[in-house]
Amino acid sequence: MPALVLLVLLLSGAALPPAAHACTSIIVGKKASSDGSVFIARNVDYPADANITNRLLWHAPRTGALLFRSNENGFEAELPGNAPGYAAWPRFGVDPADGISTSYEEVGVNDFGVAVSSTETIESSEAALAFDPLNNETGQITEDDVPSILLPLPTATSARQAAAALGEAIEEHGSGEGFGILFSDAKLNAWYLENAAGHHWLAQRIPDDRFFVSANQGRFQEVDLSDTENVMSSPGLAEFAADTGLWDPANGTFNFFKARAFMEDGWRDPLANYIRVCILTQLYTGMDNATCMGLMPSSLPVFQPPSRPLSLTDVKEGLRNYYQGSAHDPYTNENPQEQWRPIFVLRTGHAHVVQSREGVPDGLTVIQHVALGPPALTPFVPIYKGLQPDDYPPELTEFDSAMDAQSLFWKARRVQALDFAALAPGVQDAIAAFEQDVEEVQQPAFEKAYTAAVEAKDQKKADKLMAEYTANVVARAGAMLDQQLQHVTVALGMNGVPDDALLSDMMEEATATYGLHGPTQETQGI
């Protein structure tokens, strides 16, 4: 069936639910990974607009102070001088020249090798918010701000320090929304922070031999607040919960979730959120879905050992999961009313896996593997910490909301506009072959040559090798997507590739149809 006809049929009677949950996060400790790396990873899902993503931008080190101003509300923060440089991925369309800072930087890495990924949307309980409300109108912290105010801090030299700095900012300014934040550093530490109501927060270090997953719901449970090596929190967190009646100390160890002290647990959560945690648990431990769902939300361990060491590919496959091969695969089964909210959705504008490593030259220690679009139909490309800003590929930096022929984002979007059931197998096979060649053939050869140049104290040659390698990988990714677009249009019996205006309309319609936000009150009989 031609793609446009299929979309028209699917659109009849389709409607978006009033609320949208976004993002899925994965963290893997160094002893839980196959090569000793730490991984922090997240899909950045947008509510409805398909044509939103983030572009690569370098913020140079600076000596003087800087006033950060939010694009979303009245939040402002005076950032100190002696700031490290950092590479991040702000949402396009933000112009610093208008007096408001570049922001919505979903992920970034600074000169110290500290990575921040922001945010995993979560919800505090109504009971907690009654005592300490959120306020997004009067200058409190939101997703718009987090990496932009943390990565340039001269004190953000470790994941722990970055998490502590965010905690202090929450205490001072308050939160405008519920969120979880991922942190990692070049010393192979990973932390995760959840805010609680307006001014409280809890952060925990991920154990080295465990992995952690989150899907739009608070995940922290019992916690020993006296374990200051692995736990940080707002001052008086437990006392606040006890004084307000949110937690009874007579019940034993402080539990961030089970006591219903701070985290919301509602009718949407099982099929919208628990199910994503459970499919990742199944993929990484072998635990069957029914057992996992029976343990959610408060009995499934927060930090779990995997059944095998997890690789970069395992993390990517987690972000790409849509229950493929099951009755709950909404795309292959052409069921936009599917109630199980998948991890991969067409409204994902950006996905990333930040890999931190030791035992290599500094320029190779941190890699941002980034997919500019829904990851099941978009290749990840590696951006190394040592890549010089002048060598950033234009395919990752020079684009906006108008379709173009160069950017990796729009090349991927053209493919994603067409019939999923017809295109997915071939495109996914092509992406898998591309990424396997990059990771198993191209990357080892490049890293060997780069290391040799660094050891020979020829940094200029090393930088040139990195620039050439990155440009080649990005160009090959674009060529592969162009080729797949041609293959798909032939397979669909179309008379050539539709023009850009039609493709853009088709992508937005498909994204609206397959919003896949999970259950609604109507489907749940509420």
C-alpha positions in Angstrom: 0.0 0.0 0.0 1.4 3.4 -0.9 2.7 5.3 2.2 0.4 8.3 1.8 -2.7 6.2 1.5 -1.7 4.2 4.5 -1.2 7.4 6.5 -4.6 8.7 5.6 -6.3 5.5 6.7 -4.4 5.5 10.0 -5.2 9.1 10.7 -9.0 8.6 10.6 -10.3 8.8 14.1 -6.8 9.3 15.6 -6.4 11.7 18.6 -3.7 12.5 21.0 -4.3 12.1 24.7 -4.2 15.4 26.7 -1.1 14.5 28.6 2.3 13.3 27.4 5.2 11.6 29.2 8.6 11.7 27.6 12.0 10.0 27.6 13.6 6.7 28.8 16.9 6.5 30.6 19.6 3.9 31.0 22.8 3.9 33.1 25.4 1.1 33.2 28.2 0.9 35.7 31.7 0.1 34.7 31.7 -3.5 36.1 28.4 -4.2 34.5 29.6 -3.3 31.0 31.5 -5.5 28.5 34.5 -3.2 28.2 34.7 -1.4 31.5 32.9 1.7 30.1 30.3 3.7 32.0 27.2 4.5 29.9 24.5 7.1 30.4 21.8 7.1 27.8 18.4 8.6 27.1 15.8 9.1 24.4 14.6 12.7 24.1 10.9 12.4 23.3 8.8 15.4 22.3 5.0 15.7 22.9 3.9 16.0 19.3 6.1 18.0 16.9 8.1 15.6 14.8 10.5 18.2 13.5 12.4 19.1 16.6 15.9 18.0 17.4 19.2 19.3 18.8 22.3 20.4 17.1 26.0 20.2 18.2 27.4 23.4 19.7 30.7 24.3 21.3 30.8 26.7 24.3 34.3 28.0 24.6 36.0 28.4 28.0 35.6 31.8 29.4 37.3 33.8 32.2 34.4 36.2 33.1 31.0 35.6 34.7 27.9 35.0 32.5 24.2 35.6 33.2 22.2 32.6 32.1 18.6 33.4 31.2 16.1 30.7 30.5 14.0 30.4 27.4 11.1 28.8 29.2 10.5 31.1 32.2 12.1 33.8 34.2 14.9 31.6 35.7 18.3 33.4 35.8 21.6 32.3 37.2 24.9 34.1 37.5 27.5 31.6 36.3 31.1 32.1 37.6 34.1 32.8 35.5 37.0 30.4 34.9 34.5 28.2 33.1 35.5 25.0 31.2 34.4 24.6 27.6 31.8 22.1 26.8 30.1 20.5 23.8 26.4 20.2 24.0 23.2 19.7 21.9 20.8 22.6 22.3 17.5 22.7 20.6 17.7 24.5 17.3 15.9 27.8 16.9 17.4 29.4 20.0 19.3 32.6 19.2 21.7 33.8 22.0 21.7 37.2 20.2 18.2 37.9 21.5 19.5 38.2 25.0 18.3 34.8 26.1 20.8 31.9 26.5 21.2 28.9 24.3 19.4 26.2 26.2 17.4 23.0 26.1 20.9 21.4 25.9 19.7 17.8 26.3 23.2 16.4 26.8 26.7 17.6 26.9 30.3 16.9 28.0 32.7 19.5 29.5 36.5 19.8 29.4 36.8 17.8 32.6 35.0 14.8 31.0 31.8 15.3 33.0 28.6 14.4 31.1 25.1 15.6 32.0 21.9 14.3 30.4 18.7 16.2 31.2 15.8 15.4 31.8 13.8 12.3 32.6 10.3 13.6 33.3 8.9 12.4 36.6 6.0 13.5 38.9 6.0 14.2 42.6 3.0 13.2 44.6 0.1 15.7 45.1 0.6 15.3 48.9 4.2 16.5 48.6 3.4 19.3 46.2 0.7 20.6 48.6 3.6 21.4 51.0 6.2 22.4 48.5 4.8 23.2 45.1 6.5 23.4 41.7 6.3 26.7 39.9 7.2 27.0 36.2 6.1 30.6 36.0 8.4 32.5 38.3 11.9 31.4 37.6 12.4 27.9 38.8 14.6 25.2 37.2 13.3 23.2 34.3 14.7 21.0 31.5 15.5 24.2 29.6 18.4 25.0 32.0 20.2 22.0 33.6 23.2 21.2 31.5 23.7 24.8 30.6 24.1 25.9 34.2 26.2 22.8 35.3 28.7 22.0 32.6 30.4 25.4 32.6 30.9 25.4 36.4 34.6 25.4 37.3 33.7 23.1 40.2 31.9 20.5 37.9 35.0 18.3 37.8 33.2 15.1 38.6 29.7 13.6 38.3 29.2 13.9 42.1 30.1 17.6 42.1 27.8 18.3 39.2 24.9 16.5 40.9 25.6 18.4 44.2 25.7 21.7 42.3 22.3 21.0 40.8 21.0 20.1 44.2 22.1 23.4 45.6 20.4 25.2 42.7 17.2 23.3 43.4 17.3 24.4 47.1 17.9 28.0 46.1 15.7 28.5 43.1 13.2 25.6 43.3 12.0 23.3 40.6 9.5 24.2 37.9 8.8 20.5 37.0 9.7 17.0 38.1 12.8 15.5 36.7 15.6 12.9 36.9 19.1 13.8 35.7 22.0 11.5 34.6 25.6 12.2 35.3 28.9 10.5 34.5 32.6 11.4 34.5 36.0 10.4 33.1 36.8 8.5 36.4 33.9 6.2 35.6 31.4 7.3 38.2 27.7 7.6 37.4 25.1 9.4 39.5 21.4 9.9 39.1 19.4 12.7 40.8 15.6 12.9 41.3 14.0 16.1 42.5 11.2 15.9 45.0 8.4 18.6 45.0 9.8 22.1 44.7 13.0 22.3 46.8 14.1 18.8 47.7 16.2 16.2 45.9 18.0 12.9 46.3 21.0 11.6 44.3 22.6 8.2 44.3 25.8 6.8 42.8 25.1 3.8 40.5 27.0 0.8 41.9 29.8 -0.3 39.5 28.3 -3.7 38.9 24.7 -2.6 38.4 22.5 -1.0 35.8 19.7 1.5 36.3 16.7 2.3 34.1 13.9 4.9 34.5 10.8 5.7 32.4 9.0 8.8 33.6 8.5 7.8 37.2 10.5 8.2 40.3 12.6 5.1 40.8 14.4 5.6 44.1 13.2 3.5 47.0 14.9 2.7 50.4 17.9 4.8 50.9 20.5 5.2 53.7 20.9 8.9 54.0 24.0 8.4 56.2 25.9 6.7 53.3 27.4 10.0 52.2 29.9 8.3 49.8 27.0 7.1 47.6 24.0 9.2 48.6 23.4 13.0 48.6 20.2 14.8 49.4 18.7 18.2 50.3 19.3 19.0 53.9 16.4 17.8 56.1 14.8 15.6 53.4 13.6 12.9 55.8 12.7 15.4 58.5 10.6 17.3 56.0 8.8 14.1 55.0 8.2 13.2 58.7 7.1 16.7 59.7 4.6 17.0 56.9 3.2 13.5 57.5 4.5 12.2 54.2 6.5 9.5 56.0 6.3 7.8 59.3 9.7 7.1 60.9 8.1 4.3 62.8 7.9 2.4 59.5 11.7 2.0 59.4 14.3 3.0 56.8 13.4 6.1 54.8 11.8 5.1 51.5 11.7 7.8 48.8 8.9 6.1 46.9 7.1 3.3 48.8 5.9 5.6 51.7 4.3 7.7 49.0 6.4 10.5 50.4 7.3 12.2 47.2 6.7 10.2 44.0 3.4 9.9 42.2 2.0 6.4 41.3 -1.1 6.7 39.2 -3.4 4.8 36.8 -1.3 5.6 33.8 2.0 4.2 35.2 1.7 0.5 34.6 1.2 0.6 30.8 2.9 3.9 30.2 6.0 3.6 32.5 6.4 0.3 34.4 6.3 -1.6 31.1 9.3 0.2 29.7 11.3 -0.5 32.9 10.3 -4.1 32.7 11.2 -4.6 29.0 14.6 -3.3 29.7 14.9 -5.5 32.8 13.9 -8.5 30.6 16.5 -7.6 28.0 19.3 -7.1 30.5 18.5 -9.8 33.1 16.2 -12.3 31.5 13.5 -11.7 34.1 10.1 -12.3 32.4 7.8 -9.4 31.9 5.0 -10.7 34.2 7.3 -11.2 37.1 8.8 -7.7 36.7 5.4 -6.1 36.4 4.4 -7.9 39.6 7.3 -6.2 41.4 6.7 -2.7 40.1 6.8 0.0 41.3 8.3 -0.6 44.7 9.7 -4.1 44.9 11.9 -4.3 41.8 15.5 -3.5 42.8 16.5 0.1 41.8 20.0 -1.1 40.8 20.2 -4.5 39.2 23.0 -6.8 38.1 22.8 -7.7 34.4 22.8 -11.4 33.4 25.7 -10.6 31.0 28.1 -7.7 30.6 26.3 -5.0 28.7 27.8 -3.5 25.5 27.2 -0.3 23.7 25.0 -2.2 21.3 22.9 -3.5 24.2 22.3 0.1 25.4 21.4 1.2 21.9 19.0 -1.7 21.5 17.3 -0.7 24.7 16.6 2.7 23.3 15.4 1.2 20.1 12.9 -1.2 21.6 9.2 -1.1 20.6 8.2 -4.6 21.7 9.1 -5.8 18.2 8.1 -9.4 17.5 5.2 -9.2 20.0 1.5 -8.4 19.8 2.3 -5.1 21.4 4.5 -3.8 18.5 2.4 -0.8 17.4 4.2 -0.1 14.1 4.4 -3.5 12.5 0.9 -4.3 13.6 -0.3 -0.9 12.4 -2.0 -0.2 15.8 -1.7 3.4 16.8 -4.1 2.7 19.7 -1.6 0.3 21.4 -1.8 0.8 25.1 1.8 -0.3 25.9 3.9 2.8 25.6 7.1 1.8 23.7 10.6 3.1 24.3 11.1 4.0 20.6 8.5 6.5 19.4 8.4 8.5 16.2 8.4 11.7 18.2 11.9 11.1 19.5 13.9 14.0 18.3 17.3 13.0 19.7 18.9 9.9 21.3 22.3 9.6 22.9 24.6 7.2 24.7 27.5 8.8 26.4 30.4 6.4 26.9 33.2 7.2 29.4 36.4 5.2 29.4 39.8 5.0 31.0 43.2 3.8 29.6 43.1 5.9 26.4 44.3 9.4 25.6 42.2 12.3 27.0 40.6 13.0 23.6 39.2 9.5 23.4 37.9 9.2 27.0 34.3 10.3 26.4 32.2 9.6 23.3 28.8 11.0 22.7 27.1 8.5 20.4 24.2 10.5 19.0 21.2 9.7 16.8 19.4 12.8 15.5 15.9 11.3 15.4 14.0 8.1 16.5 16.8 5.7 17.1 15.2 2.6 15.6 15.4 4.4 12.2 18.4 6.6 12.7 22.1 5.7 13.0 24.2 6.7 16.0 27.4 8.6 15.1 30.3 9.0 17.6 31.5 12.5 18.7 34.7 12.3 20.7 35.6 14.7 23.6 38.7 15.6 21.7 37.0 16.7 18.5 38.0 20.3 17.8 35.1 22.8 17.4 36.3 23.9 14.0 36.0 20.3 12.9 32.4 19.7 13.8 30.7 18.3 10.7 28.1 20.8 9.2 25.7 17.8 9.0 25.4 18.1 12.8 25.5 21.8 13.2 24.0 23.7 10.3 20.3 23.1 10.1 17.0 24.4 11.4 13.2 23.7 11.1 13.3 23.9 7.3 14.2 20.8 5.4 17.7 20.7 3.8 19.7 18.3 1.8 22.8 18.2 4.0 21.9 17.6 7.7 21.8 14.2 9.1 18.6 15.1 10.9 16.7 15.8 7.8 18.2 12.9 5.9 16.8 10.6 8.6 13.4 12.4 8.7 12.9 11.8 5.0 13.2 8.1 5.5 11.0 8.2 8.7 8.1 9.8 6.8 7.4 6.7 4.9 5.6 3.4 5.6 7.2 1.9 8.8 6.1 -1.7 8.2 7.6 -1.6 4.7 10.8 0.3 5.4 11.8 -0.8 8.9 13.5 -4.2 8.2 15.7 -2.9 5.4 16.6 0.3 7.1 17.3 -1.3 10.4 19.6 -3.9 8.7 21.4 -1.1 6.9 21.9 0.8 10.2 23.1 -2.3 12.0 25.7 -3.0 9.3 26.8 0.6 9.3 27.2 0.7 13.1 29.0 -2.6 13.2 31.5 -1.5 10.6 32.1 1.7 12.5 32.5 0.1 15.9 34.4 -3.1 14.9 36.5 -1.9 12.0 36.7 1.9 11.6 36.9 2.9 15.2 39.7 0.6 16.3 41.8 1.6 13.4 41.3 5.3 14.0 41.9 5.0 17.8 45.1 3.1 17.2 46.4 5.8 14.8 45.2 8.6 17.1 46.9 7.1 20.1 50.2 6.6 18.2 50.1 10.3 17.2 49.5 11.4 20.8 52.3 9.2 22.1 54.6 10.7 19.5 53.5 14.2 20.9 52.0 15.2 17.5 48.6 16.5 18.7 48.1 18.4 15.4 48.2 15.0 13.6 45.9 13.4 16.2 43.4 16.2 15.8 43.5 15.9 12.0 42.9 12.1 12.2 39.9 12.7 14.5 38.5 15.3 12.2 38.8 13.1 9.2 37.4 10.1 11.0 34.4 12.0 12.2 33.7 13.6 8.9 33.9 10.3 7.2 31.5 8.5 9.6 28.9 11.3 9.4 29.1 11.4 5.6 28.7 7.7 5.3 25.7 7.8 7.7 24.1 10.4 5.4 24.8 8.4 2.3 23.4 5.3 3.8 20.1 7.2 4.7 19.9 8.6 1.2 20.3 5.2 -0.3 17.6 3.8 2.0 15.2 6.5 1.0 15.6 5.5 -2.6 15.2 1.8 -1.8 12.0 2.5 0.2 10.3 4.6 -2.4 11.0 1.9 -5.0 9.7 -0.8 -2.7 6.5 1.2 -2.1 5.9 1.7 -5.8 6.1 5.4 -5.5 7.0 7.6 -8.6 10.1 9.1 -7.0 10.7 10.6 -3.6 7.9 13.0 -2.6 8.9 16.6 -2.3 10.1 18.1 1.0 6.8 19.8 1.8 4.8 16.6 1.5 7.4 14.5 3.4 7.3 17.0 6.2 3.5 16.9 6.4 3.6 13.1 6.3 6.1 12.9 9.1 4.1 15.2 11.4 0.9 13.3 10.6 2.6 10.0 11.3 4.0 11.3 14.6 0.6 12.6 15.7 -1.1 9.3 14.7 1.5 7.2 16.5 1.9 9.5 19.5 1.8 6.3 21.7 1.6 8.1 25.0 0.1 5.1 26.8 -3.4 4.5 28.2 -6.1 7.1 28.4 -8.9 7.4 30.9 -11.3 6.2 28.2 -9.3 3.1 27.4 -8.9 2.3 31.1 -12.6 2.9 31.9 -11.9 5.8 34.2 
